[in-house]
Amino acid sequence: MNVLSVENLEKSYGEKILFQNVTFGLDQGQKVALVAKNGAGKTTLLRCLCGMESADQGNIVFRKEQRISWMEQTEDFDPNATVWDLIADNQHENHQLFYAYNQALENNDAAEIDRLTDAITANNAWGVEAEIAKIVQILKLNPKDRVGSLSGGQKKRISLAKVLLADADFFILDEPTNHLDLDMIEWLESYLSSTNATVFMVTHDRYFLESVCDVILELDEKNLYKYNGNFSYYLYKKAERQEQLASSIEKAQNTFRSELEWIRKQPKARGTKQKARIDAFLEVKETASQKIKNDSMELLVKMERLGTKIVEFHKVSKAFGDKTLLQSFSYNFQRQERMGIVGNNGTGKTTFV
């Protein structure tokens, strides 16, 4: 069942065209990732889908009566609200029912208990509070904390919780794994893979893409390409597409050189057949002038070569007050080593770096 149709979408900022002629459709339950180099317009396209920005032209049509829930990279929250209040707000009516139900139990009000029992049952809401508590625990949030006291990462996890608890048919997620530790990411992989909802996301987490997504959309040089497969399949098909493009460009360049010689030999006054050949020459020229850009989607940092040994740690320790993050760490980092630092949030990864 088709749940989203996008036709001929175009968006520019001034003279800079972000994307043009973007056309694609999604079916119910597909897990889709939008990939591109930084600045290509990924977040802008997401915001167009959500109605937060208007496209310059084109159409976006969601299936009617579809519940859509989306998460931005940043979101403003009331600093005085608690974590629980913000997350439960998605279930505002059910949350009020449970509050009233608990009050009725305390007051031993049998008639009110019966009425609220029927209302909660009608809303199919008996598991709502338990589901909220479960996700709050998984995302390592304290339900009583005030938002004003939280870090940016904790606020991002509140946004994620609100989206996932919205009981939606279509999730739109912008960098959902940011500020999640390994356990949270593994849980989110399982959650999104098993949901019947359609998922449309932007993420730079390659392994998350590989595990969750079955469709990859790539924005490349203002155009969109669709690959029906996981991230590995996308890499294979993209390389294949670039090889075909390189072959077409090489062929066009050879034709261009021979036709350019013919153009130079022609008199200024030309007939109809000559004009048609000139028009064809101009088309070939456009193809021949293309260049294949293979910009990385990841940030690359140039480093100078410093010899075999890069840096040596000898019994390095670090603590904040009574909390020890690193103790007696010793290691010689060698040139061309590839090392990753993993650990739960708050264990000292960023401090170590």
C-alpha positions, -999 to 999 in steps of 0.1 A, spaced: 0 0 0 14 34 -10 17 58 19 37 86 4 41 100 -31 66 128 -39 65 143 -74 89 167 -90 100 184 -58 124 213 -60 140 235 -34 165 264 -37 180 290 -14 188 320 -36 208 307 -66 218 275 -49 196 246 -60 195 219 -32 174 194 -52 152 192 -83 128 168 -100 128 147 -68 102 119 -74 97 88 -53 70 67 -35 70 47 -3 49 17 8 36 8 42 62 -7 65 93 3 45 124 14 64 140 42 44 172 62 48 181 94 30 218 97 25 240 125 10 271 145 17 267 174 42 249 204 28 231 185 1 196 192 15 188 161 36 173 179 65 156 204 42 139 176 24 127 161 57 113 195 68 95 197 34 79 163 41 68 174 75 54 207 63 80 228 83 93 242 50 77 248 16 91 234 -16 95 258 -45 75 234 -66 62 198 -67 37 177 -47 39 158 -15 9 135 -8 6 113 23 -21 86 25 -52 100 42 -59 94 79 -22 85 84 -7 93 118 27 109 113 53 115 140 86 133 134 117 143 153 139 173 146 176 176 155 167 203 180 135 210 198 124 236 224 110 223 257 95 241 287 125 241 311 102 238 341 84 206 328 95 172 340 107 144 317 75 124 325 52 154 318 68 160 283 68 123 273 33 116 286 19 147 269 18 126 237 -8 104 255 -24 135 271 -60 121 273 -49 87 285 -25 102 310 -54 123 325 -76 92 326 -50 73 346 -45 102 369 -82 104 376 -84 66 379 -57 66 406 -75 95 425 -107 74 424 -89 44 438 -76 65 467 -110 79 473 -127 45 470 -152 60 446 -167 29 430 -189 47 404 -159 68 392 -137 37 391 -162 19 369 -166 49 346 -128 54 342 -123 17 338 -146 17 308 -130 48 294 -95 34 296 -106 1 281 -123 19 252 -91 38 245 -71 6 246 -48 24 271 -41 0 299 -5 -5 287 2 32 280 18 40 314 39 9 314 51 16 279 61 51 289 80 38 319 97 12 298 110 37 272 120 62 299 141 35 316 157 22 283 167 58 274 181 63 309 160 93 317 148 102 352 111 109 349 112 135 378 141 156 364 132 191 352 141 198 316 161 229 325 187 207 343 192 183 314 220 181 288 214 184 251 218 147 247 191 140 273 167 164 256 173 146 223 163 113 239 131 130 252 123 139 216 129 104 205 107 89 232 79 113 223 81 103 187 81 65 194 52 68 219 30 87 194 14 55 181 21 67 145 19 49 112 48 69 98 80 80 116 103 107 103 136 108 122 165 131 119 197 115 133 179 93 158 211 76 171 228 108 182 234 108 220 225 71 224 248 46 239 253 11 224 225 -5 244 200 22 234 211 19 197 206 -19 197 172 -15 213 162 12 187 174 -11 159 151 -39 172 122 -15 177 123 1 143 130 -32 125 99 -49 141 74 -20 138 47 -21 111 51 16 107 69 32 78 102 48 89 120 76 70 153 87 85 185 106 81 215 91 99 252 89 95 254 56 114 263 31 87 258 0 109 224 13 119 215 18 83 227 -17 75 206 -33 103 173 -14 99 168 0 64 156 -18 33 154 13 10 182 39 5 175 72 -11 205 92 -22 207 129 -29 235 134 -54 242 165 -74 207 178 -69 190 146 -81 176 117 -61 183 80 -67 164 51 -51 180 18 -42 157 -11 -30 181 -28 -6 202 -22 24 233 0 27 257 -26 13 235 -30 -18 234 7 -22 272 10 -22 274 -17 -48 247 -2 -71 261 33 -67 295 22 -78 279 5 -108 260 36 -116 291 57 -115 309 33 -138 281 36 -163 282 74 -160 320 75 -165 316 53 -196 289 77 -210 311 107 -203 341 92 -220 321 83 -250 306 118 -252 340 134 -249 353 113 -278 323 124 -299 327 160 -288 363 161 -300 354 148 -335 323 170 -338 342 201 -326 366 196 -355 336 194 -379 320 226 -363 352 246 -369 353 237 -406 317 248 -413 308 281 -429 287 305 -408 256 301 -431 242 266 -423 213 246 -435 186 227 -416 206 194 -415 237 212 -402 216 230 -376 203 196 -363 239 183 -361 249 214 -342 220 209 -317 232 173 -312 267 186 -307 255 209 -279 238 180 -261 270 160 -264 290 189 -251 268 191 -220 274 154 -212 311 156 -220 315 184 -196 302 164 -166 325 155 -138 319 126 -114 321 138 -79 328 112 -52 327 134 -21 327 114 11 297 116 34 320 114 64 343 141 78 379 135 69 407 151 88 441 156 72 470 146 96 507 149 91 528 117 93 547 117 126 567 84 123 558 50 135 548 59 171 520 85 171 514 91 209 522 72 241 500 70 272 517 59 304 496 53 335 472 81 327 443 86 351 413 110 351 386 117 377 359 142 384 356 144 422 350 109 435 341 96 400 371 79 383 368 78 345 403 65 336 428 47 358 464 38 350 459 36 312 490 28 292 492 23 254 514 32 224 493 43 195 510 33 162 506 49 128 477 35 106 460 19 136 422 21 136 408 24 171 373 29 184 363 40 219 330 24 231 311 27 263 279 38 279 270 74 282 289 92 310 318 67 312 343 92 299 346 86 261 346 123 252 369 132 281 394 105 269 394 120 234 
